[in-house]
Amino acid sequence: MTAPTRNPLKGCPKNTLLVGKDEKFTSVQDAVLSLPNNTTPYTILVLPGDYREQVNVTRQGPLTLLGQTSHPNDALKNTVNIFWSNATGTDSTGSYDNAYTSVLTIAPTFNASTTGAGPTGNPVPDDTPFGNYNFRTYNLNFINDYLPYAAGPALALSMSYANAGFYYTQLLSYQDTIYVGKLGNAYMYKSIIGGQTDFFYGFGTCWVTDSDIQLRGCGGGITAWKGTNTTFENKYGVYITKSHVAKANYTLDLEEECSLGRPWNAQHRSIFSFDYLDDSIRPSGYTQWGDTDPRINFNTTMAEYKDYGPGFNLTGRLEWSNVTIEMTPEEYAPYSSPAKVFQYPFSGKFGNVKWIDWHPEA
């Protein structure tokens, strides 16, 4: 569906818009803004090239963003790059909410997209509707290139109050690459996610499978989640499974320097399962938030299940068993599939997976 043809739209589904340097829509955001605010499914096909813009999706109706490519099953060969260059909390930028920095934002309102501060983050008004219930990207690269190192939050993705799937997609930055906010459900398959500091963070639920987690440096942790009190059972957290966790290139000297994660608050939940870990990972696995502010208690889940590779040091994990949990099969079972962790908005009912593309291979 995304391989080049003489007519780029040949074979595309109904309601497909074309973006390219010489087309009616020269930016992805122009195409997004042209869409009606209804529940009709739309597709946007993006021709090869570099696009410097922020993309902001607020509509509820299904939306798919496709990058044209001759290699739809290989994220390394994507030909569409969407860049933005922004960070917050730096001497040159000043401080403002992380939401302003993101390359791609999926949320019904600005308030829903913000990170905020404090134990619960920015309050979202009770009457805020759920946003996009079936957003997808294929073969696109979203890159925040503010600086080639962690200088402050610089998001590639911000998504809240939405269901979003990312297939053969690259999401690259250095600090806070991916934010999955409140009522956010993100599924990532055969994608490439790169960062240095806390580059998976948020309040919602993120499932990453069969993907490459690229360590572009070590700072903080790979994950930093903030749990939320709800009137129903929740499994908000980040789940990274059957993936490859390694330094981004062989010139980096990161041996035993990178943490699997640290608790943004004591209700942090993240699980690495069946993952290959290179020697960049610390013997302890996870780490405390800080020496004088550990943020760890009985509610904290910083766990592994059947990880392997030179970065899995069982002796080191056992020495830090008060920080890193090595799960038993019984402990892992309640978190072992997307249907067991993705919840419907507002009700908290589990099994919210109809929006996931289980067979994205072209």
C-alpha positions in Angstrom: 0.0 0.0 0.0 2.9 2.4 0.6 5.4 1.3 -2.1 6.0 4.0 -4.8 3.8 3.8 -7.9 3.4 6.2 -10.9 0.2 7.4 -9.2 1.0 7.6 -5.5 -2.6 7.2 -4.5 -3.1 4.0 -6.5 -4.3 1.3 -4.1 -4.8 3.6 -1.2 -8.0 3.5 0.7 -10.9 5.9 0.2 -10.4 9.4 1.7 -6.6 9.4 1.3 -4.8 12.8 1.1 -1.4 13.2 -0.5 1.4 15.3 1.1 4.5 16.3 -0.8 6.7 19.2 -1.7 4.9 19.7 -5.1 1.4 18.6 -4.0 -1.6 20.5 -2.8 -0.6 19.8 0.7 3.0 20.5 1.3 3.0 19.7 5.0 1.4 17.0 7.1 -0.2 19.5 9.4 -1.9 21.3 6.5 -3.5 17.9 5.5 -4.5 17.3 9.1 -6.2 20.7 9.4 -8.2 20.0 6.3 -10.0 17.0 7.8 -13.5 17.3 9.1 -14.0 16.8 12.8 -16.1 13.7 12.5 -15.7 9.9 12.8 -15.0 9.2 9.1 -11.7 7.4 8.7 -9.0 9.2 6.8 -5.5 8.4 5.6 -2.6 10.8 4.8 0.1 9.5 2.5 3.4 11.4 2.8 5.9 11.4 -0.1 9.6 11.0 0.7 11.5 14.0 2.0 12.2 16.0 5.1 9.4 18.0 6.7 10.1 20.5 9.5 6.8 21.0 11.3 4.8 20.1 14.3 1.8 17.8 13.8 -1.2 18.1 16.1 -4.1 15.7 15.8 -7.3 16.5 17.8 -10.0 14.8 15.8 -11.8 11.7 17.2 -12.2 9.8 13.9 -9.6 7.2 12.8 -6.5 8.6 11.1 -3.6 6.8 9.5 -0.4 8.6 8.5 1.7 6.6 6.0 5.2 7.3 4.8 5.9 6.2 1.2 8.6 3.6 1.1 9.9 0.6 -1.0 10.6 -1.2 2.3 7.4 -1.1 4.4 8.6 -3.8 6.8 11.9 -2.1 7.8 11.8 1.1 9.8 15.5 1.6 9.1 14.7 2.3 5.5 12.0 4.9 6.1 12.2 7.8 3.6 10.0 10.4 5.4 11.5 12.5 8.2 9.4 14.9 10.3 11.6 17.2 12.3 11.0 19.7 15.0 13.7 21.4 17.1 12.5 22.5 20.6 13.2 21.8 24.3 12.2 23.4 27.6 14.1 24.1 30.8 17.2 25.2 29.1 19.1 28.5 29.4 18.3 29.5 25.8 14.6 28.4 25.7 13.4 29.2 29.2 10.8 27.0 30.9 7.3 26.0 29.7 5.3 22.9 29.5 6.8 19.9 27.7 3.8 19.8 25.4 5.1 22.8 23.5 8.2 20.8 22.4 6.6 17.8 20.7 7.0 16.9 17.1 3.7 14.8 17.1 0.8 15.5 19.4 -2.3 13.4 19.6 -4.8 14.8 22.2 -8.3 16.3 22.0 -7.2 19.6 23.8 -4.1 21.4 24.8 -4.9 20.9 28.5 -5.1 17.1 27.9 -1.7 17.1 26.3 0.3 18.9 29.0 2.6 17.2 31.5 2.3 19.7 34.3 4.0 19.3 37.7 3.4 17.8 41.1 2.1 14.3 42.0 -0.8 14.3 39.5 0.5 16.6 36.8 -1.6 19.2 35.1 -5.4 18.8 35.8 -7.6 17.9 32.9 -11.1 19.3 33.1 -13.7 16.6 33.8 -15.7 17.4 30.7 -12.8 16.7 28.3 -13.8 14.2 25.7 -11.7 11.3 24.6 -9.7 12.1 21.5 -8.7 9.9 18.6 -9.8 6.4 19.2 -7.7 4.8 16.3 -4.6 6.7 15.3 -1.9 4.9 13.4 1.5 5.7 11.8 3.5 3.5 9.4 7.0 4.1 8.0 7.5 7.7 9.4 10.3 9.1 11.4 9.5 11.8 14.1 12.7 13.5 15.2 13.3 16.2 17.8 16.7 17.5 16.9 17.1 20.3 19.3 20.6 19.2 20.5 22.5 16.0 20.1 22.3 15.3 23.8 19.9 15.6 26.7 19.5 19.4 27.4 15.9 19.4 28.7 12.6 17.8 27.8 12.4 17.5 24.0 9.5 15.3 22.9 9.2 13.4 19.7 5.7 12.2 20.7 3.0 13.5 23.1 -0.2 11.6 23.2 -3.1 11.7 25.8 -6.8 10.8 25.8 -6.2 8.7 22.7 -5.5 5.2 21.3 -2.4 5.3 19.0 -0.5 2.6 17.2 3.0 3.1 15.8 4.3 0.6 13.2 7.7 0.6 11.6 8.0 4.1 13.0 11.1 5.9 14.4 10.7 8.2 17.4 14.0 9.9 18.2 15.2 12.5 20.7 17.4 12.6 23.8 15.3 13.6 26.8 11.6 12.6 27.3 11.3 11.2 23.8 7.9 9.7 24.4 5.2 11.0 26.6 2.1 8.9 27.1 -0.2 11.0 29.2 -3.5 10.5 31.0 -5.9 8.0 29.4 -3.3 7.5 26.7 -2.9 4.0 25.1 0.2 3.6 22.9 1.2 0.4 21.0 4.5 0.2 19.2 5.6 -2.6 16.9 8.9 -3.1 15.0 9.7 0.5 15.7 12.9 2.3 16.7 12.8 4.5 19.8 15.9 6.5 20.7 16.8 8.6 23.8 19.2 9.3 26.6 17.2 10.4 29.7 13.8 9.2 30.9 12.8 8.7 27.3 9.6 6.7 28.0 7.6 8.7 30.6 4.0 9.5 31.4 0.8 8.6 33.2 -0.9 6.3 30.6 -0.1 2.9 29.1 2.5 2.0 26.5 3.2 -1.4 25.1 6.4 -1.8 23.0 7.1 -5.1 21.2 9.6 -6.4 18.7 11.3 -3.0 18.6 14.8 -1.4 18.9 15.4 0.7 22.0 18.4 2.8 21.2 20.5 4.2 24.0 21.9 7.4 22.7 23.6 8.0 26.1 22.7 7.3 29.7 21.0 9.7 32.1 18.1 9.1 34.5 16.6 5.9 33.1 15.0 4.5 30.0 11.6 4.6 31.7 10.2 7.1 34.3 6.5 6.6 35.0 4.1 8.3 37.3 1.3 6.2 38.7 -2.2 7.6 39.2 -4.8 6.8 41.9 -8.1 5.7 40.4 -11.4 4.4 41.7 -10.8 1.3 39.6 -7.9 -1.1 39.2 -5.4 0.3 36.7 -2.3 -1.0 35.0 -1.0 2.2 33.7 2.7 1.8 32.9 5.2 1.0 30.2 5.7 -2.6 29.0 8.7 -3.4 26.8 8.8 -6.9 25.4 10.6 -9.1 22.9 12.8 -6.0 22.0 16.4 -5.2 21.6 17.9 -2.7 24.1 21.3 -1.5 23.2 23.5 1.5 22.6 22.7 3.4 19.4 26.1 2.9 17.9 29.3 1.1 18.7 31.3 4.3 19.3 29.4 4.9 22.5 31.1 3.8 25.7 28.2 3.0 28.0 29.2 -0.2 29.7 27.1 -0.7 32.9 25.9 3.0 32.9 22.3 2.9 31.8 19.3 2.2 34.1 16.2 0.4 32.9 14.2 3.1 34.7 13.6 5.1 37.8 10.4 6.0 39.6 8.9 9.4 38.7 6.7 8.6 41.7 6.3 5.6 43.9 3.5 4.2 41.7 5.9 3.8 38.8 5.1 0.6 36.8 7.4 -0.7 34.1 8.2 -4.3 33.0 10.9 -5.4 30.6 10.2 -9.0 29.4 11.9 -11.3 27.0 14.3 -8.5 26.0 17.9 -8.6 24.9 19.9 -6.2 27.0 23.4 -5.2 25.9 26.2 -4.4 28.3 25.1 -0.8 28.7 22.6 -1.8 31.4 23.6 -1.4 35.0 24.0 -4.6 37.1 21.2 -3.4 39.3 18.8 -3.1 36.4 16.7 -0.2 37.8 17.8 2.6 40.1 16.2 4.9 42.7 15.1 8.3 41.7 17.9 9.8 43.9 20.0 8.8 46.9 18.0 11.0 49.3 14.7 10.7 47.4 14.3 7.0 46.3 10.5 7.2 45.6 10.2 3.4 46.1 7.6 1.7 48.3 5.2 -1.3 48.1 3.3 0.3 45.2 6.4 0.5 43.0 6.8 -2.0 40.1 10.2 -1.9 38.4 10.4 -5.4 37.1 11.8 -7.9 34.6 10.7 -11.2 33.3 13.1 -13.5 31.3 15.4 -10.8 30.0 18.8 -12.0 28.7 22.0 -10.8 27.2 25.2 -9.3 28.7 23.1 -6.6 30.4 21.2 -9.1 32.5 23.3 -9.6 35.6 21.3 -11.9 38.0 23.8 -11.4 40.8 23.5 -7.7 40.5 19.7 -7.8 40.3 19.6 -9.9 43.5 21.8 -7.5 45.3 19.3 -4.7 44.4 16.2 -6.8 44.9 14.7 -3.9 47.0 14.7 -1.9 43.7 14.5 -4.4 40.8 11.9 -7.1 40.8 12.6 -10.4 39.0 9.0 -11.6 38.4 7.8 -15.2 38.7 5.5 -16.6 36.0 2.5 -16.0 38.3 3.6 -12.4 38.9 4.0 -11.7 35.2 0.8 -13.3 34.0 -1.5 -10.3 34.7 0.7 -8.1 32.5 1.5 -10.6 29.7 -0.6 -9.2 26.8 -2.0 -5.9 25.6 -5.5 -7.0 26.4 -4.6 -7.4 30.0 -3.2 -3.8 30.4 -5.0 -1.5 27.9 -8.2 -0.1 29.4 -11.2 1.7 28.1 -11.3 5.4 28.9 -13.2 6.5 32.0 -14.7 3.0 32.9 -11.3 1.3 33.3 -12.5 -1.9 31.8 -9.7 -4.0 30.3 -9.5 -5.4 26.8 -9.3 -2.1 24.8 -7.4 -3.5 21.8 -9.7 -3.3 18.8 -7.6 -0.3 17.5 -4.4 -2.3 17.3 -3.2 -3.6 13.9 -2.1 -7.1 14.8 -0.8 -7.9 11.2 0.8 -4.7 9.9 3.3 -6.5 7.6 2.9 -5.4 3.9 
